Amino acid sequence: MSPVLPSDARGWRERARSFVAHSVAPVAEQIDREDRIPDALLRGLAEAGFLGLGIPPEWDGNGGDARATVAVLEELSRASAAVGVLVAVHLSVCSLPILSWGTDAQCGEFLRPLARGEQIGAFALTEPNAGSDPASLRTRYSRDENGFVLEGTKTFISNGVSAGVVLVFATRDPALGHRGISAFIVPPGTAGFSVAQRFDKLGMRGSETAELVLHEVRLPPQSLLGAEGEGLRVALGALQGGRVGIASCALGVAEAAFALMVSAVSREDADWKRTVIARSYADLASARALVALAAQRKDSGESYVEEASVAKLVASRAAVQIASAGVDVAGPTGVRAGSPAERLLRDARVFPIVEGTTEIQELILARNIISPRDGRNPL
Ligand SMILES: Cc1cc2nc3c(=O)[nH]c(=O)nc-3n(C[C@H](O)[C@H](O)[C@H](O)COP(=O)(O)OP(=O)(O)OC[C@H]3O[C@@H](n4cnc5c(N)ncnc54)[C@H](O)[C@@H]3O)c2cc1C
């Protein structure tokens, strides 16, 4: 691995801890109950600089590397998975792809307000009939004399109700497969772009999940992100970074569930409870190490495909296992609606699905292990 520069992650983690104690933990239960993140908290996230993490100051961002970002996402998610996921989506699958693929003009117009936290970002790839296989998406675009016209439906889009900037993926012709797909930046208030519905969810409540409809959405030529036909590369690159972010959110939930479990067990408790703690600790330690490795590898500038997938797979599994074991340890109070153990289990259950399901991570890992890319020897 290439040498990685020292990270400013420790300072960011401390800032996130103090922010969480004052601004997130006190409203975490309310966020879940009301399925809404308060406006004051959103403003606080922007003021603390978390919405500009990983974006250079030249675009009004706050710097910080991948290790700083995972530290912040983990701390936010320890208190509220919804808050962690809002920031993870805003950064990893909207702002950072614009930074990577955008022209200076696009960064000036779209990235600046995202980095300042004046607008929230979203990523719209999934469709009612295209989830794990995004190359089969059906949202169409065509060219006209003024640019592009988009038509289609996107579903399960995080931050989809409040987002000011949405990355939308569409195909010129489904028969072209992945070569037909392009990425577009859709700004706020675009005519024909609307929220069709907002889904009520089992967990991660407070994180908006919406169906978006594009009907004769007209975009100027400068809305195209990357070259025409490069959209799937933009999407897959974004999802790779997104997996590291989501893994750190899952890690935060796993840590919260573990801390709750430990606080409920004493030395005198039954042996099985102590065994559960030992096993959960091992799961947590694996997830922590893999998230750190993925972030470090990302900061090194080298390929981190396997690291992102294995971190996402193990951290989301750890979150579900530890939160589930936490309900066992808590006993009947653990299943009471609104109890901390119950909320953590509901939140944890969403992680294996988002940003590529567990089965998709297994496919990515198997493919890269059997046919290593870049000459890497996975053994
Ligand atoms: C809370 C939430 C937030 C989300 N946020 C976003 C977002 O912001 N932007 C966005 O674009 N999407 C978002 N999604 C969508 C998410 O990425 C998809 O749900 C996910 O990719 C799975 O797609 P699908 O739901 O169509 O399931 P399918 O692809 O139909 O999969 C169904 C099941 O089959 C399995 N499966 C599918 N293909 C294979 C295969 N080849 N081999 C083995 N198993 C397979 C899957 O693992 C899964 O268990 C979100 C989803 C949720 C639940």
The ligand as an SDF file (V2000), in Angstrom:
LIG
                    3D

 53 58  0  0  0  0  0  0  0  0999 V2000
  -33.6280    2.5860    3.1550 C   0  0  0  0  0  0  0  0  0  0  0  0
  -33.1500    2.4950    1.7560 C   0  0  0  0  0  0  0  0  0  0  0  0
  -32.4570    3.5550    1.1880 C   0  0  0  0  0  0  0  0  0  0  0  0
  -32.0370    3.4790   -0.1330 C   0  0  0  0  0  0  0  0  0  0  0  0
  -31.4070    4.5750   -0.6870 N   0  0  0  0  0  0  0  0  0  0  0  0
  -31.1060    4.5650   -2.0220 C   0  0  0  0  0  0  0  0  0  0  0  0
  -30.5760    5.7310   -2.6470 C   0  0  0  0  0  0  0  0  0  0  0  0
  -30.3300    6.7600   -2.0050 O   0  0  0  0  0  0  0  0  0  0  0  0
  -30.3510    5.7090   -3.9770 N   0  0  0  0  0  0  0  0  0  0  0  0
  -30.6030    4.6010   -4.7390 C   0  0  0  0  0  0  0  0  0  0  0  0
  -30.3880    4.6350   -5.9440 O   0  0  0  0  0  0  0  0  0  0  0  0
  -31.1050    3.4640   -4.1630 N   0  0  0  0  0  0  0  0  0  0  0  0
  -31.3690    3.4280   -2.8270 C   0  0  0  0  0  0  0  0  0  0  0  0
  -31.8920    2.3110   -2.2330 N   0  0  0  0  0  0  0  0  0  0  0  0
  -32.1550    1.1390   -3.0380 C   0  0  0  0  0  0  0  0  0  0  0  0
  -31.1780    0.0220   -2.7570 C   0  0  0  0  0  0  0  0  0  0  0  0
  -29.9220    0.3430   -3.2690 O   0  0  0  0  0  0  0  0  0  0  0  0
  -31.7870   -1.2340   -3.4010 C   0  0  0  0  0  0  0  0  0  0  0  0
  -32.8940   -1.5940   -2.6090 O   0  0  0  0  0  0  0  0  0  0  0  0
  -30.8050   -2.3570   -3.4660 C   0  0  0  0  0  0  0  0  0  0  0  0
  -29.8120   -2.0650   -4.4080 O   0  0  0  0  0  0  0  0  0  0  0  0
  -31.4810   -3.6750   -3.8610 C   0  0  0  0  0  0  0  0  0  0  0  0
  -32.2420   -3.5060   -5.0080 O   0  0  0  0  0  0  0  0  0  0  0  0
  -33.7630   -4.0340   -5.0610 P   0  0  0  0  0  0  0  0  0  0  0  0
  -34.4400   -3.4720   -3.8640 O   0  0  0  0  0  0  0  0  0  0  0  0
  -34.3220   -3.7460   -6.3880 O   0  0  0  0  0  0  0  0  0  0  0  0
  -33.6490   -5.5860   -4.8230 O   0  0  0  0  0  0  0  0  0  0  0  0
  -33.2930   -6.7060   -5.8980 P   0  0  0  0  0  0  0  0  0  0  0  0
  -32.1420   -6.2620   -6.7280 O   0  0  0  0  0  0  0  0  0  0  0  0
  -34.5340   -7.1000   -6.5890 O   0  0  0  0  0  0  0  0  0  0  0  0
  -32.8130   -7.8680   -4.9470 O   0  0  0  0  0  0  0  0  0  0  0  0
  -33.7180   -8.6190   -4.1450 C   0  0  0  0  0  0  0  0  0  0  0  0
  -32.9220   -9.6800   -3.4260 C   0  0  0  0  0  0  0  0  0  0  0  0
  -32.2650  -10.5280   -4.3850 O   0  0  0  0  0  0  0  0  0  0  0  0
  -30.8660  -10.5360   -4.1600 C   0  0  0  0  0  0  0  0  0  0  0  0
  -30.1680  -10.5510   -5.4440 N   0  0  0  0  0  0  0  0  0  0  0  0
  -30.3590   -9.7170   -6.5060 C   0  0  0  0  0  0  0  0  0  0  0  0
  -29.5220  -10.0350   -7.5140 N   0  0  0  0  0  0  0  0  0  0  0  0
  -28.7690  -11.0720   -7.0750 C   0  0  0  0  0  0  0  0  0  0  0  0
  -27.7310  -11.8670   -7.6520 C   0  0  0  0  0  0  0  0  0  0  0  0
  -27.2740  -11.6150   -8.8920 N   0  0  0  0  0  0  0  0  0  0  0  0
  -27.2020  -12.8830   -6.9200 N   0  0  0  0  0  0  0  0  0  0  0  0
  -27.6380  -13.1280   -5.6530 C   0  0  0  0  0  0  0  0  0  0  0  0
  -28.6380  -12.4220   -5.0500 N   0  0  0  0  0  0  0  0  0  0  0  0
  -29.1920  -11.4200   -5.7540 C   0  0  0  0  0  0  0  0  0  0  0  0
  -30.5700   -9.2420   -3.4200 C   0  0  0  0  0  0  0  0  0  0  0  0
  -29.3920   -9.3610   -2.6470 O   0  0  0  0  0  0  0  0  0  0  0  0
  -31.8150   -9.0950   -2.5560 C   0  0  0  0  0  0  0  0  0  0  0  0
  -31.6780   -9.8590   -1.3850 O   0  0  0  0  0  0  0  0  0  0  0  0
  -32.2810    2.3260   -0.8910 C   0  0  0  0  0  0  0  0  0  0  0  0
  -32.9550    1.2300   -0.3160 C   0  0  0  0  0  0  0  0  0  0  0  0
  -33.3790    1.3120    0.9850 C   0  0  0  0  0  0  0  0  0  0  0  0
  -34.0870    0.1300    1.5850 C   0  0  0  0  0  0  0  0  0  0  0  0
  1  2  1  0
  2  3  1  0
  2 52  2  0
  3  4  2  0
  4  5  1  0
  4 50  1  0
  5  6  2  0
  6  7  1  0
  6 13  1  0
  7  8  2  0
  7  9  1  0
  9 10  1  0
 10 11  2  0
 10 12  1  0
 12 13  2  0
 13 14  1  0
 14 15  1  0
 14 50  1  0
 15 16  1  0
 16 17  1  0
 16 18  1  0
 18 19  1  0
 18 20  1  0
 20 21  1  0
 20 22  1  0
 22 23  1  0
 23 24  1  0
 24 25  2  0
 24 26  1  0
 24 27  1  0
 27 28  1  0
 28 29  2  0
 28 30  1  0
 28 31  1  0
 31 32  1  0
 32 33  1  0
 33 34  1  0
 33 48  1  0
 34 35  1  0
 35 36  1  0
 35 46  1  0
 36 37  1  0
 36 45  1  0
 37 38  2  0
 38 39  1  0
 39 40  1  0
 39 45  2  0
 40 41  1  0
 40 42  2  0
 42 43  1  0
 43 44  2  0
 44 45  1  0
 46 47  1  0
 46 48  1  0
 48 49  1  0
 50 51  2  0
 51 52  1  0
 52 53  1  0
M  END
$$$$
